[in-house]
């Protein structure tokens, strides 16, 4: 029999998610409505968060992107610290080997775009990482023109435990780091660090924007695809 074909969703987004991540997909589901479709692929990642293990994902990016549908409107790679260590250009190159001509983003590039949109270049940095992962991130941000005025880190190396850090702990860290003089915005780094339930409250308490890896990544993915009406947490999604 004959059948009809509908026009499909307003946007078709792809995400390469770490095998250890238990947060990014859940937070994406909280804000992406029925007009946006999100497709996930997983990439092998050791739970021990070290620079060496993070860099190993570069060789796995293209095979992971190959598992996503073709013809997507935008693709994101879901690891902030690995995007710093491997480099956004290398991430995009690996994704384009599988998905040519599709806009590509990653958390650190998305955060820079978000901070620019918010008019903030002096931040408080909150991370779950140990020092050997924090240092390259701070250097990357500084080289991009973003000053890290204050920082607070949980010092956790096991990514499985990062997913269990309570949102209350993350909010407390945001508030403590964000109170420093000169801070214009707070950035909570790591796609596995839960934050969507506390971003609005932290912004209200601090009277300044709060951005997470996931809020920036999903905001940037949507914008790259042409979607501008996703109601996510914080001031960022009101821009």
Beta strands, then each sheet from edge to edge (+ up, - down):
strand 1: 11-18
strand 2: 36-43
strand 3: 74-78
strand 4: 103-106
strand 5: 122-127
strand 6: 147-153
strand 7: 185-188
strand 8: 209-212
sheet 1: 2+ 1+ 3+ 4+
sheet 2: 6+ 5+ 7+ 8+
end
